[in-house]
Amino acid sequence: MKNYLFFTLLLVYAFAKAQTALHNYGNLKIHPTGQIGFHTDVINDGISNDNDGLAGFYNDNRMLTFSGTNQMNFENVELEVDDDLSLLTSVGITGELDFISGRFITPRINPNIRLKFLNNNFYFDSNDNKHVDGFNEFSGSIDFTFPIGDEFELKPLGISNYTEKQFVAAYFKEDPNTPTTFVSGFDTSAFEPSLDIVSTTEFWYLDSTGTADVTLHWTSSSNVSSLVNNLSQLRIAAWNATTNKWDNLGNDSFTGTVNQGTITTKINATQEYTIYTLASILENGNDILIYNGITPDGDGINDTLIIRGLEDIPDNELIIYNRWGVAVYQKENYDNSFSGISEGRVTTSQDEKLPEGTYFYVLKIGNKENLAGYIYINR
């Protein structure tokens, strides 16, 4: 463990629960060649937002805490706290961060408390035991990968080709349906028809209003093998807080295997997504799954005929016939809207509820072979 000279202005010591802490009430300034080592808790109620040099946090016996009313900003930082450094107020870094041992832990119930990379920062040696467990902020103009994780698992999130200059990210190793630090869950059974399965293992938080390429990293604990057989089926999904369902953001590129890899896709400024996870689509995004029954009673469940996977195939046409072979519904570029109401030029009685019973469909898909089958309307 390194030992450095402490030098301060208006620096006093305070005691809380019999534990010694370094308490700054005034101005603390580290000059360009200066070095300071914090071996105990730090409370900053003064001014210390323009530091140069090196600040180190060191302890091999217990967790350290950083608290107070004001944020401290450092240039270069070393973390060597075996039992982690808990941030109860934000800490900013303008230079480099070296993870020697331990994690930065922020309160997940308060996204405003973060470890902040303030200026195109670099960091070294993050892993499952050395990362930011909680909220991490980045400001800059370079490609950046957040060293974020949950407990003792690193699950980075990368950003590139972005227009916004500030991002906040965190990783949650928990079921999106029952998150512990959000007001409500993110229902993994509610998603765009092009999706097939949404992960219940983990999710990422990313706050930005600009366009960016986003990369998620998975490991064996992500259970990607339960989502897909082939990585070409993997997608990034984002929770749409307006529609309360997961949107399919696509898969621009991927690397690795089902046990470890990355997936990248683009997000745009038109949607204010903050919650992301891994998901799968139907085989290669082209297979079609047609549900063969509807119950159009207005309860929001099976009210319309759902054809999953059709969104990726815009050149299509659906025709539905009654048992006498009369077309009662016809729609080009079908949008999962058939609710048992006769529509289209092929019917003589439009906008009427079709009687309960069995109907037959033909789905025309571009230059592929037509799909045909039956559906049942149950009122």
Residue pairs with C-beta under 8 A, 6 or more apart in sequence:
1 58
1 60
1 80
2 37
2 56
2 58
2 78
2 80
3 37
4 35
4 36
4 37
4 54
4 56
5 35
5 36
6 22
6 36
6 37
7 34
7 36
8 24
8 28
9 26
9 27
9 28
9 29
10 24
10 25
10 26
10 27
10 46
11 22
11 23
11 24
11 25
11 26
11 28
12 23
12 25
13 20
13 21
13 22
13 23
14 21
14 23
14 43
15 21
16 41
19 40
19 41
20 40
20 41
21 40
21 41
21 42
21 43
22 38
22 40
22 41
22 42
22 43
23 42
23 43
23 45
23 68
24 42
24 43
24 44
24 45
24 46
24 48
24 68
25 45
25 46
26 46
26 47
27 46
27 47
27 48
28 44
28 46
28 47
28 48
28 51
28 72
29 48
29 50
29 51
30 36
30 51
30 52
30 53
30 54
30 55
30 74
30 75
31 52
31 53
32 52
32 53
33 53
34 52
34 53
34 54
35 53
35 54
35 55
35 56
36 53
36 54
36 55
36 56
37 55
37 56
37 57
37 58
38 55
38 56
38 57
38 58
38 64
39 58
39 59
40 59
40 64
41 64
41 65
41 66
41 67
42 64
42 65
42 66
42 67
42 68
42 72
43 67
43 68
44 66
44 67
44 68
44 69
44 70
44 71
44 72
44 89
45 68
45 69
45 70
46 70
47 70
48 70
48 72
48 73
49 70
49 71
49 72
49 73
49 92
50 73
51 72
51 73
51 74
51 75
52 75
53 75
53 76
54 75
54 76
54 77
54 78
55 74
55 75
55 76
55 77
55 78
56 77
56 78
56 79
56 80
57 64
57 66
57 77
57 78
57 79
57 80
57 81
57 85
58 78
58 80
58 81
59 80
59 81
59 82
59 83
60 80
60 81
60 82
61 82
61 83
62 83
63 81
63 83
63 84
63 85
63 86
64 81
64 83
64 84
64 85
64 86
65 85
65 86
65 87
65 88
66 72
66 85
66 86
66 87
66 88
66 89
66 91
67 88
67 89
68 88
68 89
69 89
70 89
71 89
71 90
71 91
71 92
71 116
72 91
72 92
73 91
73 92
73 93
73 94
73 118
74 91
74 92
74 93
74 94
74 95
75 93
75 94
75 95
76 93
76 95
76 96
76 97
76 98
77 91
77 93
77 95
77 96
77 97
77 98
78 97
78 98
78 100
79 85
79 97
79 98
79 99
79 100
79 101
79 102
79 104
79 130
80 100
80 101
80 102
81 101
81 102
82 101
82 102
83 102
84 102
84 103
84 104
84 105
84 133
85 102
85 103
85 104
85 105
86 105
86 106
87 104
87 105
87 106
87 107
87 113
87 114
87 115
87 134
88 107
88 113
89 113
90 112
90 113
90 114
90 115
90 116
91 104
91 115
91 116
92 116
92 118
93 115
93 116
93 117
93 118
93 121
94 118
94 119
94 121
95 119
95 121
96 121
96 122
96 123
96 124
97 117
97 121
97 122
97 123
97 124
98 123
98 124
98 125
99 123
99 124
99 125
99 126
99 127
99 130
99 131
99 147
100 125
100 130
101 129
101 130
102 129
102 130
103 129
103 130
103 131
103 132
103 133
103 149
104 115
104 131
104 132
104 133
104 134
105 133
105 134
106 113
106 114
106 115
106 132
106 133
106 134
106 135
106 136
107 113
107 134
108 134
108 135
108 170
108 172
108 180
108 181
109 181
111 135
111 168
111 170
111 205
111 207
113 134
113 135
114 134
114 135
114 136
114 137
114 168
115 132
115 134
115 135
115 136
115 137
116 136
116 137
116 138
116 139
117 123
117 136
117 137
117 138
117 139
117 140
117 144
118 139
119 139
119 140
120 140
120 141
120 142
121 138
121 140
121 144
123 147
126 147
126 154
126 156
127 154
128 149
128 152
128 153
128 154
129 152
130 147
130 154
131 147
131 148
131 149
131 154
132 146
132 147
132 148
132 149
133 148
133 149
133 150
133 151
134 148
134 170
135 168
135 169
135 170
135 205
136 146
136 147
136 148
136 168
136 169
136 170
137 166
137 167
137 168
137 169
138 144
138 146
138 159
138 166
138 167
138 169
139 165
139 166
139 167
140 165
141 165
143 158
143 159
143 160
144 158
144 159
144 160
144 167
145 156
145 157
145 158
145 159
145 215
146 156
146 157
146 158
146 159
146 167
146 169
147 154
147 156
148 154
148 155
148 156
148 157
148 169
148 170
148 171
148 204
149 155
149 171
149 173
150 171
150 172
150 173
150 174
150 202
151 173
153 173
153 219
153 221
155 171
155 173
155 202
155 204
155 216
155 217
155 218
155 219
155 222
156 217
157 169
157 171
157 204
157 206
157 214
157 215
157 216
157 217
157 276
158 214
158 215
158 217
158 262
158 264
159 167
159 206
159 208
159 212
159 213
159 214
159 215
160 212
160 213
160 215
161 211
161 212
161 213
161 266
162 208
162 210
162 211
162 212
162 213
163 210
163 211
163 212
163 269
164 208
164 209
164 210
164 211
164 212
164 269
165 210
166 208
167 206
167 207
167 208
167 212
168 205
168 206
168 207
168 208
169 204
169 205
169 206
169 207
170 204
170 205
171 202
171 203
171 204
171 205
172 179
172 181
172 202
172 203
172 204
172 205
173 201
173 202
173 221
174 180
174 202
174 203
175 188
175 200
175 201
176 185
176 186
176 188
176 198
176 199
176 200
176 203
176 239
176 275
176 277
177 185
177 186
177 187
177 188
177 200
178 185
179 185
179 186
179 203
186 203
186 239
186 246
186 275
187 244
187 245
188 198
188 199
188 200
188 246
189 198
190 244
190 245
190 246
191 198
191 237
191 245
191 246
191 247
191 248
191 279
192 245
192 246
192 247
192 248
192 311
193 306
193 307
193 308
193 309
193 310
193 311
193 336
194 248
194 281
194 282
194 285
194 308
194 309
194 310
194 311
194 312
195 235
195 237
195 246
195 248
195 279
195 280
195 281
195 308
196 233
196 279
196 280
196 281
196 282
196 308
197 226
197 227
197 279
197 280
198 237
198 246
198 277
198 279
199 222
199 223
199 227
199 277
199 278
199 279
201 221
201 222
201 223
202 221
202 222
202 277
202 278
203 275
203 276
203 277
204 216
204 275
204 276
204 277
205 274
205 275
205 276
206 214
206 273
206 274
206 276
207 274
208 267
209 269
209 272
210 269
211 266
211 267
211 268
211 269
212 266
212 267
213 252
213 264
213 265
213 266
213 267
214 236
214 264
214 265
214 266
214 267
214 276
215 262
215 263
215 264
216 236
216 262
216 263
216 276
216 278
217 261
217 262
218 224
218 256
218 260
218 261
218 262
218 263
218 278
219 259
219 260
220 259
220 260
222 278
224 231
224 234
224 258
224 259
224 261
224 278
225 258
225 259
227 233
227 234
227 278
227 279
227 280
228 234
228 258
228 280
230 284
231 254
231 256
231 257
231 258
231 261
231 263
232 251
232 254
232 284
232 285
233 280
233 281
233 282
233 283
233 284
233 285
234 251
234 254
234 263
234 278
234 279
234 280
235 248
235 249
235 250
235 251
235 263
235 265
235 278
235 279
235 280
235 281
236 249
236 250
236 251
236 263
236 265
236 276
236 277
236 278
236 279
237 246
237 247
237 248
237 249
237 276
237 277
237 278
237 279
238 246
238 247
238 249
238 267
238 271
238 273
238 275
238 276
239 245
239 246
239 247
239 273
239 274
239 275
239 276
240 246
240 247
240 271
240 273
241 272
241 274
246 277
246 279
247 271
247 273
248 279
248 281
248 311
249 265
249 266
249 267
249 276
250 265
250 266
251 263
251 264
251 265
252 264
252 265
252 266
253 263
253 264
254 261
254 262
254 263
254 264
255 261
255 262
256 262
263 278
267 273
281 309
281 312
282 288
282 289
282 308
282 309
285 309
285 312
286 309
286 312
286 313
287 309
288 307
288 308
288 309
288 310
288 313
288 363
288 365
288 371
289 307
289 308
289 309
290 305
290 306
290 307
290 308
290 361
290 363
290 371
290 373
290 375
291 302
291 305
291 306
291 307
291 308
291 375
292 373
292 374
292 375
292 376
293 302
293 375
293 376
293 377
293 378
294 302
294 303
294 304
294 305
294 338
294 339
294 340
294 375
294 376
294 377
294 378
295 301
295 302
295 303
295 378
295 379
296 303
296 304
296 339
296 340
296 341
296 353
296 377
296 379
297 303
297 379
303 339
304 336
304 337
304 338
304 339
305 336
305 338
305 339
305 375
306 336
307 318
307 334
307 336
307 363
310 316
310 334
310 336
313 365
313 366
314 333
315 333
315 365
315 366
316 332
316 333
316 334
316 363
316 364
316 365
316 366
317 330
317 331
317 332
317 333
317 334
317 363
317 364
318 329
318 330
318 331
318 334
318 338
318 361
318 362
318 363
318 364
319 327
319 329
319 330
319 346
319 361
319 362
319 364
320 327
320 328
320 329
320 330
320 338
320 359
320 360
320 361
320 375
321 327
321 328
321 359
321 360
321 361
321 362
322 328
322 354
322 357
322 359
322 360
323 357
323 358
323 359
323 360
326 347
327 344
327 346
327 347
328 342
328 346
328 347
328 354
328 359
329 338
329 341
329 342
329 343
329 344
329 346
329 347
330 343
330 344
330 345
330 346
331 337
331 338
331 343
331 344
334 363
340 353
340 354
340 377
340 379
341 351
341 352
341 353
341 354
342 349
342 350
342 351
342 352
342 353
342 354
343 350
343 351
344 350
353 379
354 377
355 377
355 379
356 377
356 378
356 379
357 376
357 377
358 374
358 375
358 376
359 374
359 375
359 376
359 377
360 372
360 373
360 374
360 375
361 372
361 373
361 374
361 375
362 370
362 371
362 372
363 370
363 371
363 372
364 370
365 371
